[in-house]
Structure formats: C-alpha cells, structure tokens
Amino acid sequence: QVQLVESGGGLVQPGGSLRLSCAASGSIFSIYAMGWYRQAPGKQRELVASITRGGRINYADSVKGRATISIDNAKNTVYLQMNSLKPEDTAVYYCNAPSTKGDYWGQGTLVTVSS
C-alpha cells in the first residue's frame, strides 16, 4: 500500500505562483514514477506533469514553461511549482504514484486562480 498526502492548494491571483507537495509513505520501494493530474469542473482528469525514478520528466503542453516537477527522495515527496497561473489552471490537483502494487492517488487539493 502507498499513501499520498497532498498540500499547498488554495486561492491564487492570476499571474501568481504556488507549490504543491505530495508526501508518499508505505511501500515506497514499489513506486516507479510520480505525477500530478488535475480535474477541472466538467472536464476529464488530465496529466499535468510526471517524473520517473530515473528522472525522466513529462509536462502537459498547457503548462510547459510554467510548471516544474521535482522530487526529494530523502523526504519521499514530489513537488509541483506552478508560475504565471491562469484562471484555466483552476482545478483539483491530484498526486499519482504508479507502482508495482497498483496505481495510487491522493485525495486532491483545490487550486483556484481568480482575482
């Protein structure tokens, strides 16, 4: 089992920044990648960014140049730094950890970009 706990969401003005954190615990050794997804009202969940254990990183086109995903292996925590936020970035952001024991998700953290 893998447990994921997200933090860092909230209300941000357009053009602002925030950093989301996702702390993993449990069967950490089974995780082979971590990522962030988001789901806006009325829309499907979509990938924002992902990072593999080997360090390969992937970003959605919509956030390229504005998002940075990073991982602190000592803390078993993955971060998503988002800059130049836009109203269309408003969504519930979910941490994801695919592993050899299954596909795990956090509870989600709401990010609202509004003035």
RONU-144436 format. One record per atom (N, C-alpha, C): residue in three letters; x, y negated, z negated. Coordinates in steps of 0.001 Angstrom, whole numbers, plus 500000, padded with zeros to 6 digits. Layout:
REM RONU-144436
alaXYZ
...
This chain:
REM RONU-144436
gln500841501197500000
gln500000500000500000
gln500870498762500000
val500393497759500696
val501074496464500742
val500066495406500343
gln500465494520499452
gln499616493406499053
gln500225492116499607
leu499370491261500151
leu499805489986500721
leu499016488863500055
val499726487874499553
val499077486731498905
val499540485454499582
glu498589484750500177
glu498896483514500892
glu498688482302499993
ser499375481237500329
ser499176479961499644
ser499621478845500575
gly499214477632500245
gly499692476473500992
gly498678475795501881
gly497472476324501981
gly496473475666502814
gly495923474416502149
gly495088473724502881
gly494480472513502334
gly494062471552503417
leu493778470329502993
leu493359469271503911
leu494576468443504315
val494752468277505601
val495889467528506130
val495384466559507189
gln495962465384507234
gln495578464418508265
gln496222464792509597
pro495590464434510687
pro496217464665512000
pro497615464056512042
gly498539464833512610
gly499929464399512646
gly500741464823511445
gly500070465347510445
gly500748465760509228
gly501363467134509332
ser501922467577508201
ser502610468870508152
ser502159469653506935
leu502353470949507015
leu502170471780505841
leu502976473054506021
arg503174473746504886
arg503878475015504927
arg503033476065504224
leu502777477129504943
leu502058478258504373
leu503064479310503919
ser502730479968502821
ser503579481032502295
ser502768482309502165
cys503439483423502347
cys502797484726502176
cys503781485641501474
ala503441485997500248
ala504302486865499455
ala503814488305499557
ala504709489193499909
ala504378490604500048
ala504886491385498850
ser504115492379498468
ser504524493264497378
ser504016494668497684
gly504512495627496924
gly504116497006497159
gly505145497725498013
ser504686498422499002
ser505563499232499864
ser506253498372500915
ile507110497480500430
ile507780496512501308
ile508599497218502386
phe509212498326502018
phe510101499028502925
phe509396499507504188
ser508069499640504113
ser507310500164505246
ser506944499092506270
ile507163497831505906
ile506787496717506797
ile507822496567507903
tyr507360496465509152
tyr508316496251510229
tyr508167494893510917
ala507176494125510504
ala507024492762511026
ala506072492014510111
met506087490708510211
met505094489891509502
met504669488765510422
gly503447488343510236
gly502963487300511122
gly501828486510510523
trp501468485470511235
trp500346484607510866
trp499338484597512001
tyr498100484789511639
tyr496982484676512562
tyr496063483582512033
arg495178483117512886
arg494179482159512437
arg492856482415513128
gln491807482003512450
gln490462482146512998
gln489677480881512717
ala489326480207513789
ala488512479007513680
ala487041479402513737
pro486163478556513225
pro484727478875513243
pro484251479184514653
gly483577480313514801
gly483015480681516087
gly484003481229517092
lys485243481413516668
lys486271481901517584
lys486881483197517077
gln487561483891517973
gln488237485125517596
gln489535484814516867
arg489949485771516051
arg491234485634515377
arg492344485689516422
glu493331484809516269
glu494407484754517248
glu495761484700516551
leu496763485224517224
leu498120485181516699
leu498651483757516744
val499294483346515671
val499972482046515633
val501473482260515808
ala502041483144514999
ala503476483419515066
ala503764484739514378
ser504825485389514816
ser505222486632514185
ser506735486746514181
ile507229487551513252
ile508672487782513153
ile508893489236512769
thr509800489893513472
thr510095491291513171
thr511247491367512176
arg511459492553511635
arg512597492751510726
arg513912492436511420
gly513929492657512714
gly515146492371513465
gly515320490907513814
gly514321490101513457
gly514438488665513670
gly513824488164514966
arg513171489042515699
arg512536488589516938
arg511270487798516583
ile511161486612517166
ile510079485690516840
ile509215485443518064
asn507928485338517815
asn506972485057518879
asn506009483985518404
tyr505740483005519265
tyr504792481934518946
tyr503688481886519988
ala502500481528519541
ala501430481230520472
ala501790479954521232
asp501377479895522490
asp501682478708523290
asp501141477440522641
ser500015477565521957
ser499358476395521370
ser500144475766520231
val501102476502519656
val501862475968518521
val503355475857518808
lys503796476281519988
lys505227476204520318
lys505715474767520194
gly506843474611519526
gly507402473295519312
gly506864472598518074
arg505797473152517488
arg505211472541516291
arg505271473473515082
ala505520474745515334
ala505493475738514262
ala506844476440514134
thr507180476781512907
thr508384477556512647
thr508045478643511643
ile508289479892512030
ile508089481005511118
ile509448481439510592
ser509505481742509319
ser510758482175508721
ser510460483180507614
ile511486483912507227
ile511294484936506219
ile512433484897505216
asp512072485013503958
asp513054485103502871
asp512995486532502363
asn513937487328502791
asn513900488746502444
asn514085488982500947
ala514814488105500297
ala515020488260498858
ala513723488078498084
lys512854487230498614
lys511568486954497942
lys510412487699498596
asn510702488472499655
asn509644489185500387
asn508532488222500786
thr508919487064501256
thr507965486020501573
thr508202485504502991
val507108485329503719
val507183484739505049
val506519483370504999
tyr507097482439505714
tyr506616481065505725
tyr506190480665507133
leu505232479743507178
leu504860479127508443
leu504848477626508226
gln505800476951508829
gln505860475483508782
gln505157474958510021
met504169474123509805
met503408473549510905
met503553472031510854
asn503949471446511968
asn504100469990512077
asn503177469448513148
ser503031468142513161
ser502189467472514164
ser500834468152514282
leu500223468364513148
leu498964469104513131
leu497859468356513859
lys496998469135514504
lys495887468595515276
lys494587469126514702
pro493481468426514945
pro492195468934514459
pro491911470357514939
glu492393470701516118
glu492140472051516631
glu492966473125515929
asp493847472726515036
asp494569473691514210
asp493735474111512999
thr492600473465512808
thr491733473812511688
thr491260475256511817
ala491500476041510780
ala491152477468510811
ala491497478091509459
val491035479307509286
val491524480123508183
val492754480866508707
tyr493842480727507991
tyr495100481350508392
tyr495317482616507565
tyr495617483695508263
tyr495797484993507625
tyr497221485494507821
cys497767486027506763
cys499053486698506843
cys498814488149507235
asn499689488672508075
asn499557490045508558
asn500884490773508430
ala500807492036508026
ala502021492842507901
ala501739494240508432
pro502108494477509681
pro502004495833510198
pro503103496684509569
ser502731497900509198
ser503704498768508545
ser503468500202508963
thr504364501046508554
thr504219502473508854
thr503058503087508079
lys502554502370507103
lys501443502867506281
lys500114502225506652
gly500132501353507639
gly498898500703508054
gly499110499237508353
asp498030498567508701
asp498060497157509067
asp497409496379507927
tyr498169495518507291
tyr497683494833506105
tyr497435493352506370
trp496440492814505664
trp496044491422505827
trp495914490752504467
gly496233489469504438
gly495979488677503261
gly494528488215503240
gln494168487491502201
gln492787487059502024
gln492462485817502854
gly493481485168503347
gly493267483975504169
gly493376482695503358
thr493864481659504009
thr493934480332503383
thr493443479309504396
leu492571478416503957
leu491929477465504858
leu492823476259505081
val493006475922506345
val493707474701506739
val492712473823507482
thr492525472626506984
thr491617471668507607
thr492420470443508011
val492369470131509295
val493075468952509807
val492025467909510173
ser491973466871509380
ser490935465866509564
ser491349464567508903
ser490872463479509476
ser491125462178508862
ser489965461778507961
